[in-house]
Amino acid sequence: MSPLPVLYSFRRCPYAIRARLAIAYAGLQVEIREVVLKDKPQALLAICPQATVPVLQLGNGEIMSESLDIMRWALAQNDPEKWLVQDEAIKNHSQSLLRLNDGEFKYWLDRYKYHDRHPANSQQSYREEAERFLVQLEEQLTKHAWLTGQTAGLADIAIFPFIRQFALVDYSWFSQSPYQHLLSWLENLLSSPLFNLVMPKLPPWKEGDKPTVFPPLNG
Ligand SMILES: N[C@@H](CCC(=O)N[C@@H](CS)C(=O)NCC(=O)O)C(=O)O
């Protein structure tokens, strides 16, 4: 039997969460290696010099160090609920939301979350900058149940871990904010069996450890 692909991951990282969501949804299995970002294993540095997580190493040696590439790799193998749509207009919309999420929104999210490291402006002003993206998401979710239509798509799953991170900065503010459709969308995803399956608590991986299969076999 050929060895499983290896996924270097970090439990709370939103990029790693979306990669794990796609892998579990597609019914694939990988060997998971939990990384401590402050003490990255040599095996990760050797295959990916910038050493971000997630990183996927396939049996043929191919390395993927972008979470969206890992998602697309998983969905190309199995996409039971059609997260990858064929419709060009929806695909373009999804891509533009993903660009905003990974670009501008992530930039302001980091400042909102770690405002003490960015004393130039107040936490509230960082939140307000980030909110410009939330306004757009809220508008979509007033039109249909998911960001790009009546069914869940790549954008929902890839953006959700970042909205989770935003909401967790101050959940009581978020739960009373004007983004009530977004709140329901978030809570629905947070309570899904899929999300819970991809959040196991794992000890940091070290060279020589017995492989840990992901998703957990008893999950
Ligand atoms: N473009 C990458 C970004 C991944 C990323 O930035 N991950 C963060 C953790 S959430 C990281 O590994 N940062 C490196 C570090 O903190 O040393 C992707 O989409 O996978």
The ligand as an ORCA input file, in Angstrom:
! r2SCAN-3c Opt
* xyz 0 1
  N      -1.191     31.292      1.335
  C      -1.092     30.320      2.385
  C      -1.036     31.033      3.703
  C      -0.929     30.137      4.895
  C      -0.511     30.881      6.170
  O      -0.147     32.048      6.122
  N      -0.552     30.187      7.325
  C      -0.080     30.767      8.562
  C      -0.746     30.185      9.784
  S      -2.431     30.621      9.935
  C       1.391     30.424      8.694
  O       1.780     29.308      8.452
  N       2.224     31.396      9.062
  C       3.635     31.167      9.216
  C       4.130     31.437     10.589
  O       3.348     31.916     11.432
  O       5.296     31.149     10.839
  C      -2.264     29.358      2.250
  O      -3.320     29.738      1.725
  O      -2.146     28.215      2.650
*
